[in-house]
């Protein structure tokens, strides 16, 4: 897929990829090592670090999601974003997709800082730093898991739940097996993605069920109209066949499958499909043609509360993150005050 095609399909994904790569190139031009950037350089470019992020620089919760530690880290996350983004963005919508990514990044970083802070309190850890889009990408992957479970489709394709579980499982196992991987960031991002995707999937499922019910009702109304037409045109000497029914009045679902298709109408009633009356004349007992498109159900949408529910959930998550940050921030201030 070319950049132009990707932008047409998933513009936010394209912008995120450009921002990852563009920021890395700018770092290189300013003297940052491509494979082994220093701690000071990473801090200058917005990495997540407990004393800074939970202190006076909460903006690092987001900026660290665009910063990568070395070329391989960038390539891995860029490929994952490309793979997940071109599916997730058309499925969830660009605005929800961007909100999901950013909140998953923040969720991963907050959990990372919480785990680090607890380790410091217990005397088993020390402050470190983290960077990368992994938390946001894990959030997108977890959201796709929910979408696959609820059989959400994009461009007529349904995701393979088993394959997604394997991919997410490999990432989590890899994080625990290899030192230096931000497991808390991955898990925090994944949990955030799950929480955001759940109301989106529930709204989708409710809309699908309503649409199926409307379609079934329209199908029944169409069949009733066809049967009534045959009954009104039927002559005792003529037995209609299912073939004639399908030819003159095609199934309703076939019409709705392709709105641009034209329904063929056979207006030539020949002697091999009509009976003769006693005087030798034809008896035309074909039913009046019924246009199935007249029975097309109106598009069904869910109620306002279901459309707002994903945004309400995201608002609750934002409030929760603010409270969590404030709680850790206050604990740090209290311990610093006690040691002075």
Residue pairs with C-beta under 8 A, 6 or more apart in sequence:
1 9
1 86
3 14
6 13
6 14
6 82
6 86
7 14
9 86
9 89
9 90
10 85
10 86
10 89
10 90
10 94
10 97
11 89
11 94
12 85
12 89
12 94
12 97
12 98
12 101
13 81
13 82
13 85
13 86
13 89
13 97
16 81
16 85
16 101
16 133
17 78
17 81
17 82
17 85
19 66
20 66
20 68
20 74
20 77
20 78
20 81
20 133
21 74
21 78
23 45
23 66
23 67
24 68
24 71
24 74
27 37
27 41
27 45
28 34
32 41
32 45
33 41
34 70
34 71
35 70
35 71
35 72
36 70
37 69
37 70
39 129
42 67
42 69
42 129
42 131
43 49
43 52
43 129
45 63
45 67
46 59
46 60
46 63
46 64
46 66
46 67
46 131
47 60
47 64
47 67
47 69
47 129
47 130
47 131
48 60
48 61
48 64
48 109
48 112
48 113
48 129
48 130
48 131
49 60
49 127
49 128
49 129
49 130
50 113
50 116
50 117
50 120
50 127
50 128
51 127
51 332
52 60
53 60
53 61
53 64
53 109
53 113
54 113
54 117
54 325
54 328
54 329
54 332
55 329
55 332
58 325
60 109
61 105
61 106
61 109
61 110
61 321
61 325
62 102
62 105
62 106
64 105
64 109
64 130
64 131
64 132
65 101
65 102
65 105
65 106
65 109
65 131
65 132
65 133
65 135
65 136
66 133
67 131
67 132
68 74
68 77
68 131
68 132
68 133
69 131
69 132
73 132
77 132
77 133
77 134
77 137
80 134
80 137
80 141
81 133
81 137
81 140
84 137
84 140
84 141
84 144
85 97
85 140
87 144
87 154
87 159
88 97
88 100
88 140
88 143
88 144
88 147
89 97
90 154
90 155
91 144
91 147
91 152
91 153
91 154
92 100
92 143
92 147
92 197
92 200
96 196
96 200
96 310
97 140
99 196
99 314
100 139
100 140
100 143
100 192
100 193
100 196
100 197
101 133
101 136
101 137
101 139
101 140
102 136
103 139
103 192
103 196
103 314
103 317
103 318
103 321
104 135
104 136
104 137
104 138
104 139
104 140
104 142
104 188
104 189
104 190
104 192
104 193
104 196
105 133
105 135
105 136
105 139
105 189
106 192
106 321
107 135
107 139
107 188
107 189
107 191
107 192
107 317
107 321
108 134
108 135
108 136
108 138
108 139
108 182
108 184
108 185
108 186
108 187
108 188
108 189
108 192
109 130
109 135
109 185
109 188
110 188
110 321
110 324
110 325
111 184
111 185
111 187
111 188
111 191
112 130
112 135
112 182
112 184
112 185
112 188
113 328
114 184
114 324
114 328
115 184
116 125
116 127
116 128
116 184
117 328
117 331
117 332
118 125
119 125
119 126
120 126
120 127
130 182
130 185
132 182
132 185
134 182
134 185
134 186
134 189
135 182
135 185
135 186
135 188
135 189
136 189
137 189
138 168
138 171
138 185
138 186
138 187
138 189
138 190
138 193
139 189
139 190
139 192
139 193
139 196
140 193
141 164
141 167
141 168
141 171
141 190
141 193
142 168
142 189
142 190
142 191
142 192
142 193
142 194
142 197
143 193
143 194
143 196
143 197
143 200
144 159
144 164
144 197
145 161
145 164
145 165
145 168
145 194
145 197
146 193
146 194
146 197
146 198
146 200
146 201
147 159
147 197
147 200
147 201
148 158
148 159
148 160
148 161
148 164
149 161
149 201
150 201
150 202
150 204
150 205
151 158
152 158
152 159
152 201
152 204
168 190
171 186
172 183
172 186
172 187
172 190
174 181
175 181
175 182
175 183
175 186
176 183
192 317
195 313
195 317
196 310
196 313
196 314
196 317
198 313
199 306
199 309
199 310
199 312
199 313
200 310
202 306
202 309
203 302
203 306
203 307
203 309
203 310
206 302
206 306
207 300
207 301
207 302
207 306
210 300
210 302
211 297
211 299
211 300
214 297
214 298
214 300
215 253
215 256
215 297
217 297
218 252
218 295
218 296
218 297
219 252
219 253
219 295
221 295
222 252
222 290
222 292
222 295
223 252
225 290
225 295
226 245
226 249
226 287
226 290
229 249
229 287
229 288
229 290
230 240
230 245
230 287
232 287
232 288
233 285
233 286
233 287
233 288
234 240
234 285
235 275
235 283
235 285
237 275
237 277
237 283
238 274
238 275
238 283
238 285
240 285
240 287
244 273
244 286
247 264
247 266
248 265
248 266
248 286
248 287
248 289
249 287
249 289
249 290
249 292
250 263
250 292
251 292
252 292
252 295
254 261
254 292
255 261
255 263
255 292
255 293
255 296
256 292
256 296
259 293
263 291
263 292
265 289
269 282
269 284
269 286
271 282
274 282
274 283
274 284
274 285
274 286
275 282
275 283
275 285
276 282
276 283
277 283
301 307
